[in-house]
Amino acid sequence: MNVKPLFDRVVIKNVETETTTKSGIVLAGTAKEKPQMAEVLAVGPGGLVDGKEVNMQVKVGQKVIYSKYAGTEVKLDGEEMIIVRQSDILAVVE
C-alpha cells in the first residue's frame, strides 16, 4: 500500500539503531531511547499551509533527524511509519 502525504506532511520510518554501545555493553529493549533518525519514504507537495507558502526541503530516501515527540505513528501492511510535518524535521543527515 502506498501512502501519499498531503500538504507539508512527510512519511518517515525509523532507522534501526545499534543495540551495543561503543564500550561493548548490550542494551535491553526497555533501556533504549526511541530513535530520532529516520528515512524519508514519501513527501507531500507543499503549497499553501496555514496561509503561508511552504516549499518542501526534504526528498525521498534522505535520512533525517526529527523532534522527539513529533508526528503520528501509523502501521500499514505490518510496517510502522510516522507522519510528521516538515517543520518537525530538524536536520538532514548526509
C-alpha positions as a Markdown table, in Angstrom:
| # | Residue | x | y | z |
|---|---|---|---|---|
| 1 | Met | 0.0 | 0.0 | 0.0 |
| 2 | Asn | 1.4 | 3.4 | -0.9 |
| 3 | Val | 0.9 | 6.4 | 1.4 |
| 4 | Lys | 0.8 | 9.9 | -0.2 |
| 5 | Pro | 1.1 | 12.6 | 2.4 |
| 6 | Leu | -0.9 | 15.9 | 2.0 |
| 7 | Phe | 0.4 | 19.5 | 2.2 |
| 8 | Asp | 3.6 | 19.8 | 4.3 |
| 9 | Arg | 3.5 | 16.2 | 5.7 |
| 10 | Val | 6.4 | 13.7 | 5.4 |
| 11 | Val | 6.2 | 10.0 | 5.9 |
| 12 | Ile | 9.3 | 8.6 | 7.7 |
| 13 | Lys | 10.4 | 5.3 | 9.0 |
| 14 | Asn | 12.8 | 4.9 | 12.0 |
| 15 | Val | 16.3 | 3.7 | 11.2 |
| 16 | Glu | 17.4 | 0.8 | 13.4 |
| 17 | Thr | 20.0 | 1.9 | 15.9 |
| 18 | Glu | 22.8 | -0.3 | 17.4 |
| 19 | Thr | 21.9 | -2.4 | 20.4 |
| 20 | Thr | 25.5 | -2.4 | 21.6 |
| 21 | Thr | 27.3 | 0.7 | 23.0 |
| 22 | Lys | 30.8 | 1.6 | 21.8 |
| 23 | Ser | 32.2 | 0.0 | 25.0 |
| 24 | Gly | 30.5 | -3.3 | 24.2 |
| 25 | Ile | 27.6 | -3.1 | 26.6 |
| 26 | Val | 24.4 | -4.6 | 25.1 |
| 27 | Leu | 21.3 | -2.5 | 25.9 |
| 28 | Ala | 18.0 | -4.2 | 26.7 |
| 29 | Gly | 15.0 | -3.2 | 24.6 |
| 30 | Thr | 13.5 | -1.2 | 27.5 |
| 31 | Ala | 16.7 | 0.7 | 28.1 |
| 32 | Lys | 16.9 | 2.1 | 24.6 |
| 33 | Glu | 15.5 | 5.5 | 23.7 |
| 34 | Lys | 13.2 | 5.9 | 20.8 |
| 35 | Pro | 15.4 | 6.6 | 17.8 |
| 36 | Gln | 15.2 | 10.1 | 16.3 |
| 37 | Met | 16.8 | 9.3 | 13.0 |
| 38 | Ala | 14.6 | 8.2 | 10.2 |
| 39 | Glu | 14.4 | 7.6 | 6.4 |
| 40 | Val | 12.0 | 9.7 | 4.3 |
| 41 | Leu | 9.5 | 7.4 | 2.5 |
| 42 | Ala | 7.2 | 9.9 | 1.0 |
| 43 | Val | 6.9 | 13.7 | 0.8 |
| 44 | Gly | 3.8 | 15.9 | 0.4 |
| 45 | Pro | 3.5 | 18.5 | -2.3 |
| 46 | Gly | 3.8 | 21.5 | 0.0 |
| 47 | Gly | 1.9 | 24.6 | -1.2 |
| 48 | Leu | -0.3 | 26.9 | 0.9 |
| 49 | Val | -0.4 | 25.7 | 4.5 |
| 50 | Asp | -2.0 | 27.9 | 7.3 |
| 51 | Gly | -1.8 | 30.9 | 5.0 |
| 52 | Lys | 1.9 | 30.5 | 4.2 |
| 53 | Glu | 3.7 | 29.2 | 1.2 |
| 54 | Val | 5.6 | 26.0 | 2.1 |
| 55 | Asn | 8.4 | 24.6 | -0.2 |
| 56 | Met | 9.4 | 21.1 | 0.6 |
| 57 | Gln | 13.1 | 20.8 | 1.6 |
| 58 | Val | 13.4 | 17.0 | 2.0 |
| 59 | Lys | 13.3 | 14.3 | -0.6 |
| 60 | Val | 12.5 | 10.6 | -0.6 |
| 61 | Gly | 15.4 | 8.4 | 0.5 |
| 62 | Gln | 17.1 | 11.1 | 2.7 |
| 63 | Lys | 18.0 | 10.3 | 6.3 |
| 64 | Val | 16.6 | 13.0 | 8.7 |
| 65 | Ile | 16.6 | 13.8 | 12.4 |
| 66 | Tyr | 13.2 | 14.7 | 13.8 |
| 67 | Ser | 11.7 | 16.1 | 17.0 |
| 68 | Lys | 11.4 | 13.6 | 19.8 |
| 69 | Tyr | 7.6 | 13.6 | 20.3 |
| 70 | Ala | 6.6 | 14.7 | 16.8 |
| 71 | Gly | 4.2 | 13.1 | 14.4 |
| 72 | Thr | 1.6 | 10.4 | 14.3 |
| 73 | Glu | 2.6 | 6.8 | 14.4 |
| 74 | Val | 0.7 | 4.5 | 11.9 |
| 75 | Lys | 1.0 | 0.8 | 11.0 |
| 76 | Leu | 0.2 | -0.2 | 7.4 |
| 77 | Asp | 0.8 | -3.6 | 6.0 |
| 78 | Gly | 2.8 | -4.6 | 9.1 |
| 79 | Glu | 5.2 | -1.6 | 8.6 |
| 80 | Glu | 5.4 | 1.1 | 11.3 |
| 81 | Met | 5.7 | 4.6 | 9.9 |
| 82 | Ile | 5.5 | 8.1 | 11.3 |
| 83 | Ile | 3.7 | 11.1 | 9.6 |
| 84 | Val | 5.3 | 14.4 | 10.6 |
| 85 | Arg | 5.1 | 18.0 | 9.4 |
| 86 | Gln | 8.2 | 19.2 | 7.6 |
| 87 | Ser | 8.7 | 21.7 | 10.4 |
| 88 | Asp | 9.2 | 18.8 | 12.8 |
| 89 | Ile | 12.3 | 17.7 | 10.9 |
| 90 | Leu | 15.3 | 19.2 | 12.4 |
| 91 | Ala | 18.1 | 18.2 | 10.0 |
| 92 | Val | 19.1 | 16.1 | 7.0 |
| 93 | Val | 21.9 | 13.7 | 7.6 |
| 94 | Glu | 24.4 | 13.4 | 4.8 |
